[in-house]
Amino acid sequence: MRKNTFIAIAAVLAVVAFIAVVFIYRFGQFKKMGEEFAASGKSRAAVTVSAIKAKEQTWRDSLNSVATLQSNAGILVCAEIGGRVTRIAFESGARVSEGQLLVDLDTSIEDAQLKGLVAQAALAKTSLNRARELFKSNANAQAELDAAEAASLQADAAVEQMRATIAKKHITAPFAGRLGIRKIDIGQVIASGQPIVALEATDPIYADFGLPQQDIARIKPGIAVRMTTDALPGREFTGKIESIEPRISDTTRNVRVRAVFPNPGETLRPGLFARISVDQPETQNVIILPDAAIVHNPYGDFVYILREEKSADGATQLIAHQEFVTVGQKRGSQVAILKGVKPGEQVVTSGQIKLTNKAPAVINNEVVPSSNPAPTPAEG
């Protein structure tokens, strides 16, 4: 029994030893084949990419934000007193001056009432004059004179009140500006407070935006501001900071800022979305690359830099090296690189998805990504 056990163990050990010898032999053969294949320089095919030489530029530091444009004065013109519309004295979209008539409401009843009140005021004035003459001759008492004076004042006040009511039915523009689309028609009976038309004053125009609380010390009224908007591609508008909100938002920890821009042609409209740049006096030298050159991943931003190296057979080829970078400001399709790239280095701008670190590459710049600080939609 014991002899059979020893034989079985010896057989198992012999099989294990045989497998180990075969594995070691095969591993050595594969390693040798890999070294020979790598030495032949045929291990990896070159990847076609586009590339650009990194350039150094001087960029002025700026604070960037997004803004919504606001008119410097904007209201819905409403009827203060209700009535029937008898005249509309404006066209939708027209420009009007301050005090210009917009709408007339029916005042026939008020006009008739005014005539009666004027007559009552005249009678009260006559009675007052008679009371004064009688008082001079001691023919009446002081109380009668006081009553006549009060009656005259009340009659005059009633006349003025009716005239004010009639005036409110002649609705005028409270300030100069551009009208919107009218909301009423001739003959329509409108109620008190009912909207008639929007009125916007847009020259100058405001841009309201927010900046982080740490930037408060870098802004003040009068600082120059640049603005662009997708609605007007290729154009840049220049204004200045007019005011800064004294309180910081409890939710966003941003401070609200208002910039003012000249708008003589009314090109800019309230409600437009815009991009704001608040220029700072400081400048810095940075490496400029197309934004497409940057590869973003959870471990950090990186680029591929092409460097000439010799292969095993002595031929010169471009090898892609992965380099992590520190990204700064972005302007249009350009981005500033603060660290990781040197001037003159060849940086891959497209084809990165096919690359790995130390992969061979060839450059084909027939089609290259945009590199423009202020691209138009066609370029973007």
Phi, psi and omega in degrees: 000311180295326180294321179295324179296315179298322180295319180296316180297316180299322180294317180296316179298323179295319178295315179299317180297322179295316179298320181296319180296316179298317181297314181298319180296313181296318179299319179296322179294315180295321179296318180295320179295320179296318179295320179293322181291320178294321180294335180285349178076016183247020186288326184220139177276148180289141180263134178277127181221166167256153184212161179219149175279128180294132180241146178262133178226161176261116179249138174278133180296143180212156175258128186246144179202179174243149187225160170243131182280141180229143174289152179286343171204128181209128182217167164260115176291125184235161176279122178283330177232137181287164178166180180267134182285121179253341181205136171244115189257024180217162174249145178303134178083001183283157173266135182233156177262164180298133179084358181290137181294135178248310186216141170250134172254156182299126179237020184300318180293315181295324179297318179294317179296324180298320180299317178296318180293323178297319178296318178297321179294322178295318178296319179295323178295318178298316179298323179294317180297321179294319180296325179293318179296318179294324181293326179295328181264012178061031180268351176217171183268165178299326181296323180293321177295317180298321179294321179294321178295318179296318180296322179293318179295319179295322179294318178296319180296322179295322177296313180297322179297317180292321177297322177295321178297317179296319180298324180291343177270359169252092190276126183239167178283125181286341176204164180286143179174194181252130180277156174266212180270129183293149186244011181226169178225160177301137179086349181287138175267117183251153182265167176297131180087359181286131180296142178250311181193151175277146178228123182234134172254115190242011176229103004282174179238150183259150171235116180258129182211170180241151175226148179300152185299333181289349180264004185301319183292348184260004180231152175197159178303139179101345180291139181293144181226136175251146184219139172228157178215144180296337181290338180229072185298144177083359181247143177234136183246143183244131177216204180209157177290128179261317183207158180230130179299133182288339183251138176274141181298133179289336184267316184261344186060029175254155174254135180277135183233142177240124175250150181243137183232135172298142182214058187297326180269005182055034178292319179276138184242145175302141179095348180295144172272135184219161175252134186245138172232121177258105184292141177249157181290338184283145175235160176210151177270126183225159173273130183255127178226156170296144180300332180294342181285341185274129175257123182258132172211171185299340183271353180134167178276140178214165175231166172254122178255130181267127178232142179283131178219156179266136177277181182296331181270007176091356180282148178269133179217160178271131180242132180275125179245128179281124181231126176285143185229158173255119185267138178252223182293158175237134177228113183062234178261013177254150178224143179271132177255118183272335184202140174117343181227141178253153178302139178090348179287144178277117183246131179291132180250341174206155183096007183297332183297337181267354186265154166227167182299131178069026176275144176289151183212157172232149185261132172224106185257030176295323176233122182233151178289160181293144174220084187220128180292341180218071184287154172268166179304327180294327180279328185291000000 
